[in-house]
Amino acid sequence: MPDLKGTGMLSIVVPFHNEESNVTELYDRLRNVMESMDRDYQFVFVDDGSTDLTYKLLKEIALIDPRVTIIRLRRNFGQTAALAAGFAHTTGEYVIAMDGDLQHDPAEIPAFLAKIEEGYDIVSGWRSHRIDNLLLRKIPSRCANWLMAKLSGVNIHDFGTTFKAYRGDLLRQLPLYGEMHRFIPALASAYGASICEIPIQNNHRKHGESHYNISRTFRVFFDLMTIRFLLRYMSRPLHFFGRLGVINMGLGSAVAFWLLLRKLLTGIDVVQQHGLLLVFAAVLILVGLQLVALGLLGELGVWQYFNPSARRAYAVSEVLDLHANGKVTITSGWGS
Protein backbone atom coordinates (compact mmCIF):
# COMPACT_ATOMS: atom_id res chain seq x y z
CA MET A 1 0.00 0.00 0.00
CA PRO A 2 1.36 3.48 -0.85
CA ASP A 3 2.17 5.98 1.88
CA LEU A 4 -1.01 8.04 2.25
CA LYS A 5 -0.23 10.03 5.37
CA GLY A 6 -1.36 13.22 3.63
CA THR A 7 -2.40 16.45 5.31
CA GLY A 8 -5.65 16.97 3.40
CA MET A 9 -8.77 15.74 5.19
CA LEU A 10 -10.73 12.99 3.47
CA SER A 11 -14.55 13.03 3.58
CA ILE A 12 -16.42 9.83 2.77
CA VAL A 13 -20.08 10.20 1.79
CA VAL A 14 -22.40 7.18 1.91
CA PRO A 15 -26.15 7.35 1.19
CA PHE A 16 -28.33 4.71 2.84
CA HIS A 17 -31.89 3.64 2.08
CA ASN A 18 -33.21 0.69 4.11
CA GLU A 19 -29.76 -0.79 4.69
CA GLU A 20 -30.05 -1.73 8.37
CA SER A 21 -28.27 -5.04 7.80
CA ASN A 22 -25.26 -3.33 6.21
CA VAL A 23 -24.75 -0.17 8.28
CA THR A 24 -22.64 -1.50 11.15
CA GLU A 25 -20.41 -3.74 9.03
CA LEU A 26 -19.74 -0.97 6.50
CA TYR A 27 -18.86 1.50 9.27
CA ASP A 28 -16.45 -0.97 10.89
CA ARG A 29 -14.72 -1.66 7.58
CA LEU A 30 -14.47 2.03 6.73
CA ARG A 31 -13.04 2.90 10.13
CA ASN A 32 -10.43 0.13 9.95
CA VAL A 33 -9.27 1.31 6.53
CA MET A 34 -9.06 4.96 7.59
CA GLU A 35 -7.20 4.20 10.81
CA SER A 36 -4.66 2.17 8.85
CA MET A 37 -4.05 5.21 6.63
CA ASP A 38 -3.34 7.50 9.62
CA ARG A 39 -4.91 10.71 8.27
CA ASP A 40 -7.77 13.02 9.19
CA TYR A 41 -11.12 11.87 7.93
CA GLN A 42 -14.83 12.49 8.17
CA PHE A 43 -17.75 10.15 7.54
CA VAL A 44 -20.94 11.72 6.19
CA PHE A 45 -23.78 9.19 6.29
CA VAL A 46 -27.07 10.18 4.68
CA ASP A 47 -30.31 8.41 5.58
CA ASP A 48 -32.47 8.80 2.48
CA GLY A 49 -35.87 8.34 4.06
CA SER A 50 -35.34 4.81 5.35
CA THR A 51 -38.33 3.03 6.90
CA ASP A 52 -36.33 0.39 8.78
CA LEU A 53 -33.74 0.74 11.56
CA THR A 54 -31.09 2.38 9.37
CA TYR A 55 -31.32 5.82 11.00
CA LYS A 56 -31.36 4.36 14.53
CA LEU A 57 -28.15 2.48 13.85
CA LEU A 58 -26.52 5.49 12.21
CA LYS A 59 -27.44 7.67 15.18
CA GLU A 60 -25.90 5.17 17.59
CA ILE A 61 -22.68 5.24 15.56
CA ALA A 62 -22.60 9.05 15.56
CA LEU A 63 -22.99 9.12 19.35
CA ILE A 64 -19.78 7.14 19.84
CA ASP A 65 -17.70 8.55 16.97
CA PRO A 66 -17.40 12.35 16.64
CA ARG A 67 -15.98 11.97 13.13
CA VAL A 68 -19.38 10.76 11.90
CA THR A 69 -21.96 13.22 10.59
CA ILE A 70 -25.51 11.96 10.06
CA ILE A 71 -27.98 13.63 7.72
CA ARG A 72 -31.56 12.42 7.78
CA LEU A 73 -33.78 13.41 4.85
CA ARG A 74 -37.50 13.85 5.47
CA ARG A 75 -38.41 11.34 2.78
CA ASN A 76 -36.79 9.25 0.07
CA PHE A 77 -35.49 11.84 -2.39
CA GLY A 78 -33.29 9.47 -4.39
CA GLN A 79 -29.60 8.79 -4.59
CA THR A 80 -28.58 12.01 -6.31
CA ALA A 81 -30.34 14.19 -3.74
CA ALA A 82 -28.86 12.14 -0.90
CA LEU A 83 -25.37 12.52 -2.32
CA ALA A 84 -25.91 16.26 -2.83
CA ALA A 85 -26.95 16.59 0.82
CA GLY A 86 -23.86 14.68 1.88
CA PHE A 87 -21.51 16.67 -0.35
CA ALA A 88 -22.90 19.93 1.08
CA HIS A 89 -21.82 18.85 4.57
CA THR A 90 -18.30 17.74 3.68
CA THR A 91 -15.25 19.71 4.74
CA GLY A 92 -12.52 17.52 3.29
CA GLU A 93 -10.01 18.44 0.63
CA TYR A 94 -10.90 15.14 -1.03
CA VAL A 95 -14.32 13.48 -1.11
CA ILE A 96 -15.06 9.82 -1.80
CA ALA A 97 -18.62 8.65 -2.48
CA MET A 98 -19.70 5.04 -2.28
CA ASP A 99 -22.84 2.93 -1.85
CA GLY A 100 -24.05 1.61 1.47
CA ASP A 101 -24.85 -1.92 0.36
CA LEU A 102 -21.32 -3.38 0.76
CA GLN A 103 -20.93 -3.87 -2.98
CA HIS A 104 -18.09 -1.33 -2.81
CA ASP A 105 -15.04 -2.48 -0.91
CA PRO A 106 -13.62 0.15 1.50
CA ALA A 107 -10.20 -1.51 1.11
CA GLU A 108 -10.01 0.13 -2.34
CA ILE A 109 -10.16 3.66 -0.92
CA PRO A 110 -6.33 3.99 -0.74
CA ALA A 111 -6.11 3.33 -4.48
CA PHE A 112 -8.57 6.16 -5.18
CA LEU A 113 -6.72 8.50 -2.87
CA ALA A 114 -3.31 7.66 -4.34
CA LYS A 115 -4.61 8.43 -7.82
CA ILE A 116 -6.29 11.71 -6.96
CA GLU A 117 -3.17 12.89 -5.13
CA GLU A 118 -1.32 12.48 -8.41
CA GLY A 119 -3.25 15.58 -9.51
CA TYR A 120 -6.51 14.32 -11.00
CA ASP A 121 -9.74 16.12 -10.12
CA ILE A 122 -11.96 13.03 -10.37
CA VAL A 123 -11.10 9.35 -10.08
CA SER A 124 -13.94 7.10 -11.21
CA GLY A 125 -14.36 3.44 -10.38
CA TRP A 126 -14.73 0.98 -13.25
CA ARG A 127 -16.56 -2.30 -12.69
CA SER A 128 -14.58 -4.06 -15.39
CA HIS A 129 -15.97 -7.49 -14.46
CA ARG A 130 -19.64 -7.09 -13.59
CA ILE A 131 -21.54 -9.88 -11.89
CA ASP A 132 -25.03 -8.56 -12.68
CA ASN A 133 -27.81 -10.09 -14.75
CA LEU A 134 -26.86 -10.07 -18.44
CA LEU A 135 -30.15 -8.88 -19.96
CA LEU A 136 -31.41 -6.59 -17.20
CA ARG A 137 -28.14 -4.99 -16.09
CA LYS A 138 -25.06 -5.71 -18.20
CA ILE A 139 -26.38 -5.02 -21.70
CA PRO A 140 -28.41 -1.87 -20.79
CA SER A 141 -25.46 -0.60 -18.75
CA ARG A 142 -22.95 -1.09 -21.56
CA CYS A 143 -25.22 0.65 -24.06
CA ALA A 144 -25.86 3.54 -21.67
CA ASN A 145 -22.18 3.97 -20.79
CA TRP A 146 -21.15 3.93 -24.45
CA LEU A 147 -23.78 6.54 -25.28
CA MET A 148 -22.81 8.69 -22.29
CA ALA A 149 -19.15 8.63 -23.28
CA LYS A 150 -19.95 9.62 -26.87
CA LEU A 151 -22.37 12.42 -26.01
CA SER A 152 -20.42 13.86 -23.08
CA GLY A 153 -16.95 13.52 -24.59
CA VAL A 154 -15.67 11.96 -21.34
CA ASN A 155 -13.90 8.72 -22.18
CA ILE A 156 -14.65 6.49 -19.18
CA HIS A 157 -16.25 3.06 -19.15
CA ASP A 158 -18.53 3.21 -16.11
CA PHE A 159 -20.63 6.28 -15.38
CA GLY A 160 -23.12 4.39 -13.24
CA THR A 161 -21.02 3.49 -10.22
CA THR A 162 -21.18 5.77 -7.19
CA PHE A 163 -17.65 4.80 -6.11
CA LYS A 164 -15.65 7.88 -7.10
CA ALA A 165 -13.14 10.29 -5.60
CA TYR A 166 -13.31 14.04 -6.08
CA ARG A 167 -11.52 17.21 -5.17
CA GLY A 168 -13.86 18.83 -2.69
CA ASP A 169 -13.64 22.39 -3.98
CA LEU A 170 -14.68 21.28 -7.47
CA LEU A 171 -17.41 18.91 -6.30
CA ARG A 172 -19.16 21.52 -4.17
CA GLN A 173 -19.59 23.78 -7.22
CA LEU A 174 -21.60 21.27 -9.24
CA PRO A 175 -25.43 21.30 -9.29
CA LEU A 176 -26.99 17.88 -8.69
CA TYR A 177 -30.59 16.79 -9.24
CA GLY A 178 -32.53 14.01 -10.98
CA GLU A 179 -30.04 11.18 -11.64
CA MET A 180 -27.19 13.64 -12.23
CA HIS A 181 -24.74 11.98 -9.83
CA ARG A 182 -23.93 9.61 -12.70
CA PHE A 183 -22.89 12.54 -14.85
CA ILE A 184 -20.61 14.37 -12.43
CA PRO A 185 -17.57 13.60 -14.63
CA ALA A 186 -19.41 15.07 -17.63
CA LEU A 187 -20.49 18.16 -15.67
CA ALA A 188 -17.00 18.59 -14.25
CA SER A 189 -15.43 18.30 -17.69
CA ALA A 190 -17.15 21.59 -18.58
CA TYR A 191 -15.06 23.15 -15.78
CA GLY A 192 -11.87 21.71 -17.23
CA ALA A 193 -11.57 18.89 -14.71
CA SER A 194 -9.04 16.10 -15.28
CA ILE A 195 -10.61 12.64 -15.00
CA CYS A 196 -9.29 9.10 -14.84
CA GLU A 197 -10.64 5.72 -13.77
CA ILE A 198 -9.38 2.70 -11.91
CA PRO A 199 -10.77 -0.87 -11.91
CA ILE A 200 -12.78 -1.85 -8.84
CA GLN A 201 -14.42 -5.03 -7.63
CA ASN A 202 -18.11 -5.61 -8.18
CA ASN A 203 -19.15 -7.59 -5.11
CA HIS A 204 -22.42 -9.41 -4.53
CA ARG A 205 -24.91 -7.75 -2.21
CA LYS A 206 -24.68 -9.62 1.09
CA HIS A 207 -27.91 -8.40 2.71
CA GLY A 208 -31.12 -6.73 1.64
CA GLU A 209 -32.56 -6.17 -1.81
CA SER A 210 -31.33 -4.09 -4.71
CA HIS A 211 -33.13 -0.79 -5.33
CA TYR A 212 -32.35 -0.96 -9.03
CA ASN A 213 -35.10 -1.49 -11.59
CA ILE A 214 -35.20 -1.21 -15.35
CA SER A 215 -37.24 2.02 -15.22
CA ARG A 216 -34.16 3.81 -13.88
CA THR A 217 -32.46 3.20 -17.23
CA PHE A 218 -35.08 5.31 -19.00
CA ARG A 219 -34.72 8.14 -16.46
CA VAL A 220 -31.00 8.07 -17.02
CA PHE A 221 -31.48 8.53 -20.77
CA PHE A 222 -33.61 11.62 -20.19
CA ASP A 223 -30.97 13.04 -17.85
CA LEU A 224 -28.37 12.26 -20.49
CA MET A 225 -30.28 14.45 -22.95
CA THR A 226 -30.28 17.21 -20.33
CA ILE A 227 -26.55 16.88 -19.80
CA ARG A 228 -25.88 17.00 -23.52
CA PHE A 229 -27.91 20.19 -23.82
CA LEU A 230 -26.28 21.80 -20.78
CA LEU A 231 -22.75 21.00 -21.91
CA ARG A 232 -23.22 22.42 -25.39
CA TYR A 233 -25.82 25.18 -25.04
CA MET A 234 -26.01 26.26 -21.39
CA SER A 235 -24.42 29.63 -22.16
CA ARG A 236 -25.82 29.99 -25.70
CA PRO A 237 -29.39 28.65 -25.90
CA LEU A 238 -30.12 30.74 -29.00
CA HIS A 239 -27.68 28.55 -30.94
CA PHE A 240 -29.94 25.58 -30.26
CA PHE A 241 -33.43 27.05 -30.45
CA GLY A 242 -32.49 29.60 -33.09
CA ARG A 243 -31.10 26.91 -35.37
CA LEU A 244 -34.30 24.89 -35.12
CA GLY A 245 -36.32 28.06 -35.61
CA VAL A 246 -34.45 29.07 -38.75
CA ILE A 247 -34.86 25.57 -40.19
CA ASN A 248 -38.60 25.66 -39.55
CA MET A 249 -39.00 29.15 -40.97
CA GLY A 250 -36.88 28.23 -43.99
CA LEU A 251 -38.99 25.17 -44.77
CA GLY A 252 -42.23 27.05 -44.23
CA SER A 253 -41.07 29.94 -46.39
CA ALA A 254 -39.96 27.58 -49.15
CA VAL A 255 -43.37 25.89 -49.22
CA ALA A 256 -45.15 29.25 -49.16
CA PHE A 257 -42.94 30.57 -51.98
CA TRP A 258 -43.66 27.47 -54.07
CA LEU A 259 -47.40 27.94 -53.56
CA LEU A 260 -47.07 31.59 -54.52
CA LEU A 261 -45.29 30.65 -57.76
CA ARG A 262 -48.03 28.13 -58.54
CA LYS A 263 -50.61 30.83 -57.99
CA LEU A 264 -48.82 33.36 -60.18
CA LEU A 265 -47.89 30.97 -63.00
CA THR A 266 -51.01 28.81 -63.21
CA GLY A 267 -53.65 30.92 -61.49
CA ILE A 268 -54.86 28.02 -59.35
CA ASP A 269 -56.89 28.51 -56.20
CA VAL A 270 -54.20 27.75 -53.60
CA VAL A 271 -56.64 27.60 -50.70
CA GLN A 272 -58.92 25.22 -52.55
CA GLN A 273 -56.28 22.87 -53.95
CA HIS A 274 -53.44 23.17 -51.46
CA GLY A 275 -55.13 24.46 -48.31
CA LEU A 276 -53.58 21.86 -46.03
CA LEU A 277 -50.11 22.55 -47.42
CA LEU A 278 -50.65 26.29 -46.92
CA VAL A 279 -51.61 25.74 -43.31
CA PHE A 280 -48.57 23.51 -42.86
CA ALA A 281 -46.30 26.27 -44.21
CA ALA A 282 -47.87 28.84 -41.89
CA VAL A 283 -47.44 26.55 -38.89
CA LEU A 284 -43.77 25.96 -39.74
CA ILE A 285 -43.12 29.69 -39.91
CA LEU A 286 -44.95 30.39 -36.63
CA VAL A 287 -43.17 27.54 -34.84
CA GLY A 288 -39.87 28.85 -36.17
CA LEU A 289 -40.61 32.33 -34.82
CA GLN A 290 -41.54 30.87 -31.45
CA LEU A 291 -38.33 28.86 -31.28
CA VAL A 292 -36.24 31.94 -32.06
CA ALA A 293 -38.15 33.89 -29.40
CA LEU A 294 -37.56 31.04 -26.93
CA GLY A 295 -33.85 31.16 -27.72
CA LEU A 296 -33.78 34.91 -27.11
CA LEU A 297 -35.56 34.44 -23.77
CA GLY A 298 -32.97 31.81 -22.91
CA GLU A 299 -30.21 34.28 -23.75
CA LEU A 300 -31.83 36.82 -21.41
CA GLY A 301 -31.85 34.19 -18.66
CA VAL A 302 -28.17 33.43 -19.24
CA TRP A 303 -27.36 37.13 -19.21
CA GLN A 304 -29.19 37.57 -15.91
CA TYR A 305 -27.39 34.53 -14.51
CA PHE A 306 -23.96 35.93 -15.27
CA ASN A 307 -24.92 39.48 -14.22
CA PRO A 308 -26.94 38.98 -11.02
CA SER A 309 -28.53 41.88 -9.09
CA ALA A 310 -26.34 44.46 -10.74
CA ARG A 311 -29.10 46.07 -12.78
CA ARG A 312 -31.35 48.91 -11.67
CA ALA A 313 -34.49 50.33 -13.21
CA TYR A 314 -32.85 53.75 -13.54
CA ALA A 315 -29.65 55.41 -14.75
CA VAL A 316 -27.93 58.08 -12.64
CA SER A 317 -26.19 60.90 -14.43
CA GLU A 318 -24.48 62.46 -11.43
CA VAL A 319 -24.50 62.48 -7.62
CA LEU A 320 -23.47 65.61 -5.72
CA ASP A 321 -22.78 64.96 -2.01
CA LEU A 322 -21.50 68.01 -0.10
CA HIS A 323 -21.35 66.25 3.28
CA ALA A 324 -19.45 63.03 2.62
CA ASN A 325 -16.47 63.15 5.03
CA GLY A 326 -16.35 66.86 4.73
CA LYS A 327 -15.49 66.64 1.06
CA VAL A 328 -17.39 67.35 -2.09
CA THR A 329 -18.00 64.03 -3.78
CA ILE A 330 -19.24 63.81 -7.34
CA THR A 331 -19.85 60.49 -9.01
CA SER A 332 -21.30 59.90 -12.41
CA GLY A 333 -21.88 57.11 -14.83
CA TRP A 334 -24.49 54.64 -15.99
CA GLY A 335 -26.20 52.66 -13.24
CA SER A 336 -24.21 54.33 -10.42
N, C-alpha and C positions, 0 to 999 in steps of 0.2 A: 504494500500500500504506500502511495506517495506521502511525503510529509505535508500535512494540511493544517499545520498550526498557524493559520493566518490570523490577521487582526480584525478582518471584517466580520461582523456578525452575520450569522446564517439564520434566516427565517424559513421554517417549513410549514406550509399550508396544506391542510387535509380537510376536505369536505366529507361529512358523514350524513347518510340518510338510512335510518333503520339498520345500523351496523353494530348492534349491541354485542354480538358474539365476536367481533373483531377489534373492538376499541382497545381493550386492555393489552392484548397481545401486540398490536401495532405500536402502542405507546412504549411498551417495554423494549421492543426491537429498535425503535427510533432512538430512545434514550441510550441504549447500549452503544449504538453506532456513534452517536454524537459525543459521548464520554470518551470513546476510544480515539476520537479526533482531537480532543483537548482544545476546543475553541468555543467562543461565545455562541449561543444559539437561542432560538425562540421557537416554540411550537404554537401555531395558530390553528386551533381545531374549530371547524364550523359545523354546527348542527343544523342541517337544512330541513327543518320541520319534521324531525323524526317522531314517530308515534310509539316507539318501543322505549327501552331503557337507555338508549344511546346518550341522551343529555345527562341523565343521572350519573352514568359512569364517567362521562367527561368532566362533570362538575367535581366529582370525587377526586379525579386526577389533578384538577386545577388547585384543589385545596391543599394538596401535599407537595405540589411542584410549582414554585413561583414563575418558572420559565414557560408555563403553559397559559395561553390566552384562549378563552372559550367565547365563541360568538353563537348565539342562538337566534335563528331567524323565526319570525312569527308563523310562517307556513313554509311549505316546500316550494321554493322559488326556482329550483333547478340548479344544475352543477355550475353553470357560468356565473349566476348570481351569487352562489355560495363562495366560489373562488374570488369573485370581485370583493365581497365582504371581507374575506380573509386577507386579500392583498392590501386592502385599505388600512388594515390594522398591523401590518408588518413594519418593522423598523430596521430590518437587516440590509446590509449592503448587497447580499445575494439572497434570492428567494427560490426555494424549491417547492413545487406543487406535486402532489401525488394523490392517488385514490386511497380510500379508507377500507378497502375490501381485501387487503393483503395480497392482491395480485401484483403489486409493485414491491420489490424487495428493498428495504431500507439499506441493506448492505451495499447497494449500488450508488448511494449518495456520494461517497468519496470520488467516484469516477466522474460524476457530474461536476462536482466542485473543482476537481483538478482541471477539467476542460475549460470551465468558465474563467478560472484564474489564469488561463493562457491568454485571455483577452477577448473571448467571445462574449456577445451580449445575451445570446440565448443558446442553450444546449438542449436539444430535443431528444427524447428517448425514441428508439426504433425497435418495435417488436418484430424482429427479423424472422422469427420462427413462431408464428401464432398457433395457438392450440384450440382456436374457436371452431364453431360449426362452419363447414365449407360454404354451404349455400346461403345461410342467414348472416354470416359475419365476414368470412374471409373474402369472398368474391365482391360483395357490396363495398367492403372496406378498401380493397385494392382499386376498384373503379373510382371511388370517391377520392382517394389519396392521389391517384394519377391526375384526375381532373383538377383537384385543388392545386397541385404543383404547377400544372400548365397555366391555369388562369391567374394564379397569384405570382408566378415567377420565382417562387421559393422552392428550391430543389431539395426537398426532404421526402422521405418515404412514408412517414407516419405522422399525420396531423392529429389523429384521433386520440392518442394517448395523453393523459394528464401529466405524466411524469416528465417534467421539464425543469430546467434551472434558468433563472433570469437575473439580470442586474436589476436591483430594486428600483433605482431611480428611473430607469426606462419603463419598467412594468407599471409603475404607479401613474404613468402618463396616459396609458392606453384605456379607451372606453370599452367596457365589456357588457354585453347583453345578449339575449337570445341564446344561441349555441356558440358564441364568438370565442370562447376559450380555446376552441380548436384552431382558430385562425390567428392567434396571437403572433406567431412568426410572420404571417402575411401582413398583419397590421404594423408590426414592428419594422418590417422591411421598408415601409414607407418613411420611416424615421432614419433610415440608413443603418439599421442594426445588422451586426454580423451574426450569422446563424450556422450552427453545425449540429450533427446528431451522433449519438453513440448507441450501439446495440444494447438492449436490455432484455431481461427474461420476461416471459409471459406466463406467469404462474396460474394454476387452477385456483378458483375461488374455494376457500376451505369451508366457509360457513355462509349461510344466508343465500339469497337469490339475487341474480343479476337484475339490474334496473334497465338493462338495454332492451329495446324492442325495435322492430323493423321500421316503425313510423319515425323514429329519430333520424333515420337515413334521409327521409324526404325533407325534414326540417333543416338538416345540414345543407342540403342542396339549395334551399331558399336562402340560407345565410351566406352560402358561397356566392350566389348572385349579388347579394348586398355587398360583400367584401370586394368583389370585382368592380362594382360600380364605385365604391368608396375609394379604392386605390387609384382608379383612373380618372374619376370625374368629381371627386369631393370638392376641389377648389376651382372647378370649371364646368359646372353643370350645363351651361349653355352649349358646350361642345357636344354633349350627348343629346339633349332635347332639341337643340337647334338643328343638328344634323338630321334627325328624324323629321323635324318640321319642314325643313327645306326639301327633303325627299318627297314628303306628302304634297307640299305645295307645287313642286315641280311636276309630279305625276298628274295632279288635278288640273294644273294649268295646261299641260300637254293635251289632256283629253278635251278640255274646254276649247282649246285652240283648234283641235281637229274638228270638233263639232261646228265651230264657227266657219271654218273653211268649207265644210259640207253645206252649210246654210248659204254661204255666199256663192259657191260654185254651182250648186244644183238646185238651190231654192227649196229644199225640203223643209218640212215642219219638224224642227228638231225636238220640240216638246212631244209631239205626237209619235214620232218614230224612235227617238232615242231619249225619252224622258228619264228612264232609269239610269242611263249612262250619264246624263246631265246632272242628276241628283248625286250620283257617285262622285263626279268631278267636284261638285260644290262641297260635299262632305270632306273630301281629301284636302281641299284648300283650307276649310275651316279648322280641321284637325291640325293641319300644319301650322296655322296661325296660333292655335292654342298651345301647341308644343313649344313654339318659339317664345310665347309669352311665359310659359312655365319655366323655360330655361332662364329667361331674364329675371323672373322672381327668385329662382335659385341663386343667380348671381348676386342679387340684392341680399339674400340670406348669408351668402359667403362673405360679402363685403361687411355686413354687420358683425359677423363672427370675428373677423380679423380686425375690426375697428370698434370694439365694444364701448358703449357709454361715453364716447368722446364727442358725440354730436349734440348740438343744441338747436332749438327751433328759432334761433335768432343769430344775427351777426353783429358784433360790436365794432364800431369804427374807432372809438377812442374812449379811454377812461381817464378822468382828471381827478386825482386824489390829493388834496392840499394838506392832509393831516396824517399821512402815513409816515410815522417815525420822524415827524418834523420836516419831511422833505416833500417836495413836489414830485409826484410820481405820475407819469403819463405812459400808458400802454395802449397799443393799437394793434389791429390785425384781425383777420377773420376768425370768428368763433372764440375770441378771447374772453 
